[in-house]
Amino acid sequence: MKIIEMKKISILIIAICFGGMLNAQQLPQVTQYMINNYAVNPAVSAMHDYYQVKMTVRNQWIGITDAPRTTMLSVYGKKSKNVGLGGLVFNDKAGPTSRIGGSASYTYSFAITKAVKMSFALSGGFTQFKLTKSGMNYEDKSDPLMKGGDVVRTTPDATFGFNIFADKWYFGAAIPQLLAMNLSLIDDDFTSQYDNYSEGSLARHFYVLGAYKHDFNPFWSIEPSLLLKTVGAAPLQADFGIKTTYDDKFWLGMGYRNNGEMSALLGYSIHERYSIGYSYDILSSDMSGYSGGSHEFMIGIRFLAANESEITRK
């Protein structure tokens, strides 16, 4: 059992520390991307005339020791007719590795036609990576990554994004980890002893995000969505989702990922101001024997202007 657990932890370390070498995804997976879409592309902050807060908590691969756990908090909205502002903080932990960070974004939007607008966004912030070596068991005692104490590296980070949108749809792209900074994971005291080693660079990612909302009648609507992700020469990851909403209050949906994973999601909105959401990922056959799936929770608050019924009630 310990051998199996060590293999799982090793996979996590390799995926996070050396994702730049292996052209693998380094950033957290999010199932409810169509709801907390600012976490994918900061340019969406120009789409709504109010500020909102979204918090996502994800427990991935339940049943696997030290599996990834992610928390993200985003705040975004329009400051003026053409300017949107936003911010994001996150904490992502997987086994002995963890990342925390934060960023602030500026978005400028303008009209292409009477009905269609376009926005560009640039966010800047920092990412802190930590590798906790205490308690780790490793076979190769000469591994340079294991020399010295815990590794803590802080580096600047940036994201560029654009978004084209109208009342019922939007489509855009973002490039997180734009600076592709190196983390220099090996302590300086040991680097001179090794001719070839990886510095663990933060690989530049490419995201494409879009959705379309169709109203069947005053009560029912359906919203298909798409998220494409790639980094380097890694295979393209595609997330397909569809969400149906009743009376702008209750929604449910499902998603499919091209690695074979499926997801189910549901949520509820209270007075168009508060929303809660939940999703469950059904893992592919390769992982189903090790984990019972992944859980993700979302809480949102919209800072809308008071409507007529609320003013009357007061």
C-alpha positions in Angstrom: 0.0 0.0 0.0 2.9 2.4 0.8 4.4 1.7 -2.6 1.2 2.6 -4.4 0.8 5.8 -2.3 4.5 6.8 -3.1 3.8 6.3 -6.8 0.8 8.6 -6.6 2.8 11.3 -4.7 5.6 11.0 -7.2 3.2 11.6 -10.1 1.9 14.7 -8.4 5.4 16.1 -7.8 6.5 15.5 -11.4 3.3 17.1 -12.8 3.6 20.2 -10.7 7.4 20.7 -10.5 8.4 19.7 -14.0 5.3 20.5 -16.0 7.3 22.8 -18.1 9.6 20.0 -19.2 6.9 17.4 -19.7 4.5 19.9 -21.4 1.8 19.0 -18.8 -0.9 21.2 -17.3 0.5 23.0 -14.2 -2.6 25.1 -13.3 -5.6 23.8 -11.3 -8.5 22.0 -12.9 -11.9 23.7 -12.5 -15.2 22.0 -13.5 -17.5 25.0 -13.0 -15.5 27.2 -15.3 -18.6 28.6 -17.0 -19.7 30.1 -13.6 -16.4 31.3 -12.2 -15.1 32.3 -15.7 -13.0 35.1 -14.4 -10.6 32.5 -13.0 -10.0 31.4 -16.6 -10.0 34.7 -18.5 -9.8 38.1 -16.7 -11.2 39.8 -19.8 -14.8 38.7 -18.8 -14.9 41.3 -16.1 -16.2 43.8 -18.7 -19.4 41.8 -19.4 -21.5 42.8 -16.5 -22.4 46.2 -15.0 -21.9 45.2 -11.4 -19.2 43.7 -9.2 -19.4 40.1 -8.1 -17.4 37.7 -5.9 -16.9 34.0 -6.6 -15.3 31.4 -4.4 -14.4 27.9 -5.6 -13.2 25.1 -3.4 -12.2 21.9 -5.1 -11.2 18.5 -3.6 -9.8 16.4 -6.4 -9.4 12.6 -6.5 -11.1 11.7 -3.3 -9.5 8.6 -1.7 -6.0 9.3 -2.9 -3.6 10.5 -0.2 -2.4 14.1 -0.6 -4.5 14.6 -3.7 -4.8 18.2 -5.0 -7.0 20.7 -3.1 -7.7 24.1 -4.6 -9.3 27.3 -3.3 -9.9 30.3 -5.5 -11.5 33.7 -4.6 -12.2 36.2 -7.4 -13.7 39.7 -7.3 -14.5 41.5 -10.6 -16.8 43.9 -12.3 -17.1 47.2 -14.2 -15.7 50.3 -12.8 -17.0 52.5 -15.6 -18.5 52.2 -19.1 -15.2 51.0 -20.6 -13.1 49.8 -17.7 -13.4 46.6 -15.7 -11.3 45.7 -12.6 -10.8 42.4 -10.9 -8.6 40.4 -8.5 -7.9 36.8 -7.8 -6.2 34.9 -4.9 -5.6 31.2 -4.8 -4.2 28.3 -2.8 -3.4 25.0 -4.5 -1.9 22.1 -2.6 -0.9 18.6 -3.9 1.1 16.3 -1.7 4.3 18.0 -0.5 3.9 20.8 -3.0 1.8 24.0 -2.7 1.2 27.2 -4.6 -0.3 30.4 -3.4 -0.7 33.6 -5.3 -2.7 36.7 -6.2 -3.2 39.0 -9.1 -5.1 42.2 -10.0 -6.4 42.9 -13.5 -7.3 45.9 -15.7 -9.8 45.4 -18.6 -10.7 47.9 -21.3 -13.7 47.2 -23.5 -15.2 48.9 -26.6 -18.0 48.4 -29.0 -17.4 46.6 -32.3 -21.0 46.9 -33.4 -24.1 48.1 -31.7 -24.6 44.6 -30.2 -21.1 43.2 -29.9 -18.3 44.4 -27.7 -14.6 43.4 -27.3 -12.4 43.6 -24.2 -8.7 43.3 -23.5 -7.3 42.5 -20.1 -3.9 42.3 -18.4 -3.4 41.0 -14.9 -0.2 41.0 -12.8 0.7 39.5 -9.5 2.8 36.8 -7.9 3.0 33.1 -7.4 4.8 31.4 -4.4 5.8 27.8 -4.9 6.7 25.6 -1.9 8.1 22.1 -1.7 8.0 20.6 1.8 10.7 18.0 2.1 10.2 16.9 5.7 8.4 13.6 5.9 9.1 12.6 2.3 10.6 9.2 1.5 12.7 9.0 -1.7 14.9 6.3 -3.1 17.7 8.3 -4.7 19.5 10.0 -1.8 21.6 12.0 -4.3 18.6 13.6 -6.0 19.6 17.3 -6.1 16.0 18.3 -5.6 16.0 16.7 -2.2 19.2 18.5 -1.0 18.9 21.3 1.6 15.8 22.5 3.3 12.3 23.2 2.1 12.1 25.0 -1.3 10.2 28.3 -1.3 10.2 30.4 -4.4 8.3 33.5 -5.2 8.1 34.9 -8.7 6.0 37.6 -10.6 3.3 36.4 -12.9 1.0 37.8 -15.5 -2.0 36.9 -17.6 -3.2 38.4 -20.9 -6.8 37.9 -22.2 -9.3 39.1 -24.7 -13.1 38.5 -24.9 -15.7 39.2 -27.6 -19.2 39.3 -26.2 -22.9 40.2 -26.7 -26.0 39.7 -24.5 -26.3 35.9 -25.1 -22.8 34.8 -25.8 -19.1 35.3 -25.3 -15.9 33.9 -26.8 -12.3 34.7 -25.8 -8.8 33.5 -25.0 -6.2 33.9 -22.2 -2.5 33.2 -21.7 -1.8 32.6 -18.0 1.8 32.3 -16.7 2.6 34.7 -19.5 6.1 35.5 -18.1 7.1 31.8 -18.0 9.5 32.4 -15.0 12.0 29.9 -13.7 11.6 28.7 -10.1 15.2 27.5 -9.6 14.1 24.6 -7.4 17.6 23.5 -6.4 19.3 25.5 -3.7 22.2 27.6 -5.0 24.7 25.6 -2.8 24.0 22.5 -4.8 23.6 23.8 -8.4 27.3 23.9 -9.1 27.5 20.1 -8.5 25.2 19.3 -11.4 25.7 20.1 -15.0 22.1 19.4 -16.2 19.0 20.0 -14.1 15.6 21.5 -14.6 14.8 24.8 -13.0 11.1 24.0 -12.9 9.8 26.8 -15.2 6.2 28.0 -15.1 5.0 27.1 -18.5 2.9 29.5 -20.6 -0.6 28.1 -21.0 -3.3 28.9 -23.6 -7.0 28.9 -22.8 -10.0 29.4 -25.1 -13.3 29.9 -23.4 -16.8 30.5 -24.8 -20.5 30.0 -24.1 -23.9 30.7 -25.6 -27.2 31.1 -23.8 -30.5 30.3 -25.6 -33.9 31.1 -24.0 -36.6 28.6 -24.8 -39.3 30.7 -23.0 -39.4 33.1 -20.1 -38.6 30.2 -17.7 -36.2 27.8 -19.4 -32.8 28.5 -20.9 -29.9 26.3 -22.0 -26.2 27.2 -22.1 -23.5 25.1 -23.9 -19.9 26.0 -23.1 -16.4 25.1 -24.2 -13.0 25.4 -22.6 -9.8 24.4 -24.5 -6.5 24.2 -22.7 -3.0 23.5 -24.0 0.6 24.0 -23.0 3.6 23.4 -25.2 3.4 20.2 -27.2 1.0 18.5 -24.7 -2.3 17.1 -26.1 -5.2 19.6 -26.3 -7.6 19.2 -23.3 -11.2 20.0 -24.2 -14.0 20.5 -21.7 -17.6 20.5 -23.1 -20.4 21.6 -20.9 -24.1 22.2 -21.0 -26.2 23.9 -18.4 -30.0 24.4 -18.2 -31.6 27.0 -16.0 -35.1 27.3 -14.7 -36.5 30.8 -13.9 -33.0 32.2 -13.5 -32.8 30.4 -10.2 -32.1 26.6 -10.4 -29.6 25.1 -12.8 -28.2 21.7 -13.5 -25.9 20.4 -16.2 -23.2 18.0 -17.2 -19.8 18.1 -18.7 -17.4 15.9 -20.7 -13.6 16.1 -20.8 -11.7 14.5 -23.7 -9.7 12.4 -21.3 -12.8 10.4 -20.6 -14.0 12.2 -17.4 -17.6 13.3 -17.0 -19.1 15.7 -14.5 -22.5 16.6 -13.1 -23.3 20.0 -11.7 -26.2 21.8 -10.0 -26.8 25.1 -8.3 -29.3 27.6 -7.0 -29.6 31.4 -7.1 -31.3 33.4 -4.3 -32.8 36.8 -5.3 -30.3 37.0 -8.2 -27.7 38.0 -5.7 -26.5 34.9 -4.0 -25.6 31.6 -5.7 -24.3 28.2 -4.6 -23.1 25.5 -6.9 -21.8 22.0 -6.7 -20.2 19.6 -9.2 -19.0 16.0 -9.1 -16.4 14.6 -11.5 -16.6 11.0 -12.5 -13.1 9.9 -13.3 -11.9 8.0 -16.4 -11.4 4.3 -16.2 -7.6 4.7 -15.7 -8.2 6.6 -12.4 -11.5 5.0 -11.2 -9.8 2.2 -9.4 -7.9 4.6 -7.2 -10.4 7.4 -6.5 -14.1 8.0 -6.0 -14.1 11.2 -8.0 -13.7 14.9 -7.4 -15.9 17.4 -5.5 -16.2 21.1 -6.3 -18.2 23.8 -4.4 -18.9 27.4 -5.5 -20.3 30.4 -3.7 -21.1 33.6 -5.4 -22.4 37.1 -4.5 -23.5 39.8 -7.0 -23.6 43.4 -5.9 -26.6 44.5 -7.9 -28.4 47.8 -7.7 -31.6 47.5 -5.6 -34.6 46.5 -7.6 -38.1 48.0 -7.4 -39.5 45.2 -5.1 -36.6 45.6 -2.6 -37.0 49.4 -2.5 -40.8 49.0 -1.9 -40.1 46.5 0.9 -37.8 48.9 2.6 
